[in-house]
Amino acid sequence: MTEKRLNEKSLELITRMIRNTQQNIEEGNYNQSIVWDASILAVSLIYVVLDIMTTSPPCSALS
């Protein structure tokens, strides 16, 4: 019996979270996510470029 209640509460929580996400997207509150995604991408690319520049043989004197 308690397992059934737990499953019902879990399903209710998941449904509520999906509904809240849909409302946030409709309201345009997804801009913050785009900013974070772009920031992470930019930092990752900078890291890769710097790693290549400092570990490749022609530029290894820089490190």
C-alpha positions as CSV (number, residue, x, y, z in Angstrom):
1,M,0.0,0.0,0.0
2,T,2.8,2.5,0.9
3,E,4.6,1.6,-2.3
4,K,1.6,2.5,-4.3
5,R,1.3,5.9,-2.5
6,L,5.0,6.5,-3.1
7,N,4.6,5.8,-6.8
8,E,1.5,8.2,-6.9
9,K,3.5,10.9,-5.2
10,S,6.4,10.5,-7.4
11,L,4.2,10.6,-10.5
12,E,2.5,13.7,-9.1
13,L,5.9,15.4,-8.5
14,I,7.1,14.6,-12.0
15,T,3.9,15.9,-13.6
16,R,4.2,19.1,-11.6
17,M,7.8,19.6,-12.6
18,I,6.9,19.1,-16.3
19,R,4.1,21.5,-16.0
20,N,6.3,24.2,-14.4
21,T,8.9,23.7,-17.1
22,Q,6.3,24.1,-19.9
23,Q,5.0,27.3,-18.2
24,N,8.6,28.7,-17.9
25,I,9.3,28.0,-21.6
26,E,6.0,29.7,-22.6
27,E,6.8,32.7,-20.5
28,G,10.3,33.0,-22.0
29,N,12.3,32.2,-18.9
30,Y,14.7,29.9,-20.8
31,N,17.1,32.8,-21.6
32,Q,19.2,32.1,-18.5
33,S,19.7,28.5,-19.7
34,I,21.0,29.8,-23.1
35,V,23.4,32.2,-21.4
36,W,24.8,29.4,-19.2
37,D,25.1,27.1,-22.2
38,A,27.0,29.7,-24.3
39,S,29.3,30.5,-21.3
40,I,30.2,26.9,-20.8
41,L,30.8,26.4,-24.5
42,A,33.0,29.5,-24.7
43,V,35.1,28.5,-21.6
44,S,35.5,25.0,-23.0
45,L,36.7,26.3,-26.4
46,I,39.2,28.6,-24.7
47,Y,40.5,25.8,-22.6
48,V,41.0,23.5,-25.6
49,V,42.8,26.2,-27.6
50,L,45.1,27.1,-24.7
51,D,45.8,23.4,-24.1
52,I,46.7,22.9,-27.8
53,M,48.9,26.0,-27.8
54,T,50.8,25.1,-24.7
55,T,51.3,21.3,-25.4
56,S,52.1,21.2,-29.1
57,P,55.8,21.0,-30.0
58,P,56.2,24.4,-31.8
59,C,54.7,26.2,-28.8
60,S,55.9,24.0,-26.0
61,A,58.5,26.7,-25.1
62,L,55.6,28.9,-23.8
63,S,54.9,26.5,-21.0
